[in-house]
Amino acid sequence: MRTIYVVTDNRAFVLEAGGHGAKAESFTPNVLAKMKLKSDADGGGDLIFEDHWNYSLASKQIEHVRRGFFGLENVRDAERVVRNVLSSRGKAG
């Protein structure tokens, strides 16, 4: 599986491609504004945009759903990029 993280002035994307096709997730500024940072001692970590629990009636299973940018080498730099893009929205023009 190959994963690409993209940040634009309108949203962030997670693009995944592998042997069984491709998948894209999109996160709006409202979702990004609530992001959480999880960092490791070495400076790596995750930017978590969505974090919630789902219950499936069919399987009667509870699933922890986390979406975001995972396994980043320098998570604080990535957080800074996302926050800078969010804060610059609407300032141009």
Backbone as a printed PyTorch tensor [residue, N CA C, xyz], in Angstrom:
tensor([[[  0.8510,  -1.1820,   0.0000],
         [  0.0000,   0.0000,   0.0000],
         [  0.8910,   1.2370,   0.0000]],

        [[  0.5900,   2.1560,  -0.8760],
         [  1.3070,   3.4210,  -0.9500],
         [  0.3540,   4.5300,  -0.5030]],

        [[  0.8090,   5.3860,   0.4030],
         [ -0.0320,   6.4610,   0.9380],
         [  0.6120,   7.8070,   0.6520]],

        [[ -0.2050,   8.7560,   0.1880],
         [  0.2490,  10.1180,  -0.0770],
         [ -0.6560,  11.0700,   0.7010]],

        [[ -0.0330,  12.0220,   1.3980],
         [ -0.7740,  13.0450,   2.1340],
         [ -0.6590,  14.3660,   1.3750]],

        [[ -1.7920,  15.0550,   1.2220],
         [ -1.8430,  16.3010,   0.4660],
         [ -2.5770,  17.3520,   1.2880]],

        [[ -2.0280,  18.5810,   1.3040],
         [ -2.7010,  19.7090,   1.9470],
         [ -2.8460,  20.8060,   0.9020]],

        [[ -4.0810,  21.2610,   0.6820],
         [ -4.3360,  22.3790,  -0.2240],
         [ -4.9300,  23.5220,   0.5930]],

        [[ -5.2540,  24.6100,  -0.0730],
         [ -5.8480,  25.7280,   0.6560],
         [ -7.3200,  25.4820,   0.9750]],

        [[ -7.9030,  24.3730,   0.4960],
         [ -9.3050,  24.0720,   0.7730],
         [ -9.5290,  22.8550,   1.6470]],

        [[ -8.5640,  21.9380,   1.6970],
         [ -8.7540,  20.7060,   2.4660],
         [ -7.4780,  19.8890,   2.4830]],

        [[ -7.5240,  18.7830,   3.1970],
         [ -6.4160,  17.8250,   3.2080],
         [ -6.9390,  16.5020,   2.6580]],

        [[ -6.0490,  15.7350,   2.0550],
         [ -6.4190,  14.4580,   1.4590],
         [ -5.4630,  13.3650,   1.9120]],

        [[ -5.9920,  12.1640,   2.0390],
         [ -5.1910,  10.9560,   2.1900],
         [ -5.5050,  10.1130,   0.9580]],

        [[ -4.4880,   9.8340,   0.1680],
         [ -4.6380,   9.0280,  -1.0390],
         [ -3.8890,   7.7240,  -0.8270]],

        [[ -4.5740,   6.6160,  -1.0190],
         [ -3.9610,   5.3020,  -0.8400],
         [ -4.1490,   4.4880,  -2.1070]],

        [[ -3.0800,   3.8410,  -2.5490],
         [ -3.1480,   2.9780,  -3.7280],
         [ -2.4360,   1.6730,  -3.4040]],

        [[ -3.0220,   0.5930,  -3.8690],
         [ -2.4340,  -0.7200,  -3.6380],
         [ -2.9160,  -1.7010,  -4.6690]],

        [[ -2.7080,  -2.9540,  -4.3900],
         [ -3.0700,  -4.0100,  -5.3120],
         [ -4.5540,  -4.1310,  -5.5880]],

        [[ -5.3900,  -3.6010,  -4.7260],
         [ -6.8370,  -3.7300,  -4.8800],
         [ -7.5000,  -2.4070,  -5.2450]],

        [[ -6.7630,  -1.4910,  -5.8540],
         [ -7.3480,  -0.2330,  -6.2740],
         [ -6.8530,   0.9380,  -5.4500]],

        [[ -7.6140,   2.0080,  -5.4850],
         [ -7.2240,   3.2420,  -4.8100],
         [ -8.3740,   3.7710,  -3.9670]],

        [[ -8.0060,   4.5660,  -2.9570],
         [ -8.9930,   5.1590,  -2.0580],
         [ -8.5270,   6.5780,  -1.7280]],

        [[ -9.4740,   7.4970,  -1.6310],
         [ -9.1560,   8.8720,  -1.2550],
         [-10.0980,   9.3130,  -0.1430]],

        [[ -9.5210,   9.9820,   0.8470],
         [-10.3200,  10.5930,   1.9170],
         [-10.0360,  12.0860,   1.8970]],

        [[-11.0560,  12.8720,   2.1730],
         [-10.9460,  14.3170,   2.1460],
         [-11.3850,  14.8840,   3.4920]],

        [[-10.6580,  15.9120,   3.9630],
         [-10.9630,  16.5400,   5.2480],
         [-11.1200,  18.0370,   5.0410]],

        [[-12.2750,  18.5620,   5.4510],
         [-12.5850,  19.9810,   5.2810],
         [-11.9070,  20.8140,   6.3710]],

        [[-11.8440,  22.1330,   6.1800],
         [-11.2590,  22.9960,   7.2060],
         [-11.9130,  22.8500,   8.5820]],

        [[-13.2210,  22.6210,   8.6320],
         [-13.8930,  22.4400,   9.9260],
         [-13.3660,  21.2150,  10.6540]],

        [[-13.1070,  20.1550,   9.9260],
         [-12.5480,  18.9350,  10.5220],
         [-11.0890,  19.1640,  10.9080]],

        [[-10.3250,  19.8040,  10.0210],
         [ -8.9060,  20.0400,  10.2830],
         [ -8.6850,  20.9380,  11.4950]],

        [[ -9.5890,  21.8630,  11.7370],
         [ -9.4580,  22.7790,  12.8760],
         [ -9.4880,  22.0320,  14.2090]],

        [[-10.0450,  20.8180,  14.2170],
         [-10.1370,  20.0240,  15.4490],
         [ -9.0460,  18.9600,  15.5470]],

        [[ -8.0380,  19.0400,  14.6740],
         [ -7.0210,  17.9880,  14.6510],
         [ -6.2660,  17.8970,  15.9660]],

        [[ -5.8210,  16.6820,  16.2470],
         [ -5.0260,  16.4010,  17.4370],
         [ -3.6780,  15.8610,  16.9960]],

        [[ -2.6750,  16.1630,  17.7780],
         [ -1.3260,  15.7080,  17.4930],
         [ -0.9390,  14.6250,  18.4830]],

        [[ -0.3790,  13.5490,  17.9840],
         [  0.1650,  12.4910,  18.8330],
         [  1.6230,  12.3370,  18.4370]],

        [[  2.5380,  12.7160,  19.3430],
         [  3.9550,  12.6900,  18.9820],
         [  4.7260,  11.6730,  19.8030]],

        [[  5.7800,  11.1740,  19.1800],
         [  6.7050,  10.2400,  19.8110],
         [  7.9340,  11.0070,  20.2900]],

        [[  8.7520,  10.3650,  21.1060],
         [  9.9600,  10.9950,  21.6370],
         [ 10.9270,  11.4090,  20.5300]],

        [[ 10.9120,  10.7020,  19.3980],
         [ 11.8420,  11.0000,  18.3020],
         [ 11.3330,  12.0940,  17.3580]],

        [[ 10.1770,  12.6980,  17.6540],
         [  9.6280,  13.7660,  16.8250],
         [  8.6320,  13.2960,  15.7820]],

        [[  8.5170,  12.0060,  15.6200],
         [  7.5420,  11.4640,  14.6850],
         [  6.1680,  11.4190,  15.3320]],

        [[  5.1750,  10.9900,  14.5570],
         [  3.8510,  10.8460,  15.1440],
         [  2.7320,  10.9660,  14.1380]],

        [[  1.5590,  11.3010,  14.6430],
         [  0.3380,  11.3130,  13.8430],
         [ -0.4010,  12.6340,  14.0050]],

        [[ -1.0460,  13.0700,  12.9210],
         [ -2.0400,  14.1470,  12.9770],
         [ -3.3870,  13.4770,  12.8140]],

        [[ -4.2050,  13.5600,  13.8300],
         [ -5.4910,  12.8700,  13.8390],
         [ -6.5960,  13.8960,  13.5950]],

        [[ -7.3320,  13.6980,  12.4960],
         [ -8.4000,  14.6240,  12.1140],
         [ -9.7590,  14.1470,  12.6200]],

        [[ -9.9720,  12.8590,  12.6240],
         [-11.2200,  12.2790,  13.1220],
         [-10.8770,  11.1280,  14.0540]],

        [[-11.5760,  11.0520,  15.1790],
         [-11.3290,  10.0010,  16.1730],
         [-12.6550,   9.7030,  16.8570]],

        [[-13.2620,   8.5690,  16.5000],
         [-14.5580,   8.2340,  17.0800],
         [-14.7650,   6.7190,  17.0770]],

        [[-15.8420,   6.2990,  17.6940],
         [-16.1910,   4.8840,  17.7820],
         [-17.4400,   4.6190,  16.9560]],

        [[-17.4480,   3.5160,  16.2240],
         [-18.6190,   3.0760,  15.4570],
         [-19.0980,   1.7420,  16.0020]],

        [[-20.4010,   1.5760,  16.0160],
         [-20.9770,   0.2870,  16.4080],
         [-21.7140,  -0.2720,  15.2040]],

        [[-21.3960,  -1.4860,  14.8300],
         [-22.0490,  -2.1500,  13.7090],
         [-23.1670,  -3.0420,  14.2310]],

        [[-24.3860,  -2.7470,  13.8260],
         [-25.5140,  -3.5970,  14.2200],
         [-25.3890,  -4.9880,  13.6110]],

        [[-24.8970,  -5.0630,  12.3860],
         [-24.7930,  -6.3580,  11.7020],
         [-23.8130,  -7.2940,  12.4050]],

        [[-22.6300,  -6.7850,  12.7330],
         [-21.6140,  -7.6530,  13.3430],
         [-21.5780,  -7.5540,  14.8650]],

        [[-22.3200,  -6.5810,  15.3980],
         [-22.3290,  -6.3190,  16.8380],
         [-20.9120,  -6.0810,  17.3770]],

        [[-20.1400,  -5.3510,  16.5850],
         [-18.7640,  -5.0280,  16.9380],
         [-18.6140,  -3.5090,  17.1000]],

        [[-17.7420,  -3.1310,  18.0020],
         [-17.3860,  -1.7250,  18.1710],
         [-16.0250,  -1.5210,  17.5170]],

        [[-15.9350,  -0.4700,  16.6960],
         [-14.7070,  -0.1950,  15.9610],
         [-14.2140,   1.2140,  16.3000]],

        [[-12.9310,   1.3250,  16.6100],
         [-12.3210,   2.6300,  16.8400],
         [-11.8320,   3.1550,  15.4940]],

        [[-12.3810,   4.2830,  15.0620],
         [-12.0580,   4.8630,  13.7610],
         [-11.1940,   6.0940,  13.9740]],

        [[-10.0060,   6.0670,  13.3760],
         [ -9.1060,   7.2220,  13.4190],
         [ -8.6920,   7.5250,  11.9910]],

        [[ -8.8200,   8.7840,  11.6090],
         [ -8.4340,   9.1930,  10.2630],
         [ -7.5020,  10.3910,  10.3700]],

        [[ -6.5250,  10.4150,   9.4900],
         [ -5.5740,  11.5190,   9.4850],
         [ -4.3080,  11.1520,   8.7730]],

        [[ -3.2240,  11.8110,   9.1590],
         [ -1.8930,  11.5640,   8.6120],
         [ -1.1200,  10.7770,   9.6720]],

        [[ -0.7130,   9.5640,   9.3500],
         [ -0.0820,   8.6770,  10.3320],
         [  1.3610,   8.3450,   9.9660]],

        [[  2.1810,   8.1480,  10.9930],
         [  3.5630,   7.7330,  10.7950],
         [  4.4430,   8.8070,  10.1840]],

        [[  4.1860,  10.0590,  10.5360],
         [  4.9710,  11.1680,  10.0000],
         [  6.3340,  11.2370,  10.6760]],

        [[  7.3490,  11.5530,   9.9080],
         [  8.7080,  11.6490,  10.4450],
         [  8.8650,  12.8540,  11.3750]],

        [[  8.2760,  13.9900,  10.9930],
         [  8.3270,  15.1970,  11.8240],
         [  6.9050,  15.7500,  11.9360]],

        [[  6.1890,  15.2700,  12.9180],
         [  4.7610,  15.5890,  13.0380],
         [  4.5180,  17.0570,  13.3710]],

        [[  5.4180,  17.6960,  14.0880],
         [  5.2000,  19.1140,  14.4310],
         [  5.3220,  20.0090,  13.1990]],

        [[  6.2310,  19.6840,  12.2830],
         [  6.3160,  20.4420,  11.0330],
         [  5.0420,  20.2710,  10.2100]],

        [[  4.5350,  19.0530,  10.1480],
         [  3.2950,  18.7950,   9.4050],
         [  2.1250,  19.5470,  10.0390]],

        [[  2.0570,  19.5420,  11.3590],
         [  0.9940,  20.2860,  12.0510],
         [  1.0870,  21.7670,  11.7170]],

        [[  2.2960,  22.2980,  11.7100],
         [  2.5100,  23.7150,  11.4110],
         [  2.0270,  24.0380,   9.9910]],

        [[  2.3060,  23.1590,   9.0310],
         [  1.8550,  23.3790,   7.6560],
         [  0.3340,  23.4350,   7.5950]],

        [[ -0.3350,  22.4680,   8.2080],
         [ -1.8040,  22.4400,   8.1790],
         [ -2.3700,  23.6820,   8.8570]],

        [[ -1.8410,  24.0520,  10.0180],
         [ -2.3600,  25.2300,  10.7290],
         [ -2.1050,  26.5190,   9.9460]],

        [[ -0.9390,  26.6230,   9.2980],
         [ -0.6430,  27.8090,   8.4830],
         [ -1.6080,  27.9240,   7.3130]],

        [[ -1.9100,  26.8060,   6.6740],
         [ -2.8710,  26.8230,   5.5660],
         [ -4.2450,  27.2400,   6.0740]],

        [[ -4.6580,  26.6970,   7.2200],
         [ -5.9580,  27.0610,   7.7870],
         [ -6.0140,  28.5570,   8.1250]],

        [[ -4.9360,  29.0800,   8.7150],
         [ -4.9590,  30.4780,   9.1400],
         [ -4.8560,  31.4400,   7.9560]],

        [[ -4.2910,  30.9900,   6.8360],
         [ -4.1700,  31.8600,   5.6700],
         [ -5.4000,  31.8470,   4.7830]],

        [[ -6.3480,  30.9380,   5.0650],
         [ -7.5780,  30.8670,   4.2590],
         [ -8.3190,  32.2030,   4.3450]],

        [[ -8.6910,  32.7190,   3.2280],
         [ -9.4770,  33.9490,   3.2220],
         [ -8.6560,  35.2130,   3.3080]],

        [[ -7.3280,  35.1140,   3.5250],
         [ -6.4960,  36.3120,   3.6150],
         [ -6.0320,  36.7900,   2.2490]],

        [[ -6.0150,  35.8760,   1.2710],
         [ -5.5650,  36.2530,  -0.0700],
         [ -6.6390,  37.0570,  -0.7820]],

        [[ -6.1740,  37.9250,  -1.6620],
         [ -7.1140,  38.6540,  -2.5070],
         [ -7.4970,  39.8770,  -1.8920]]])
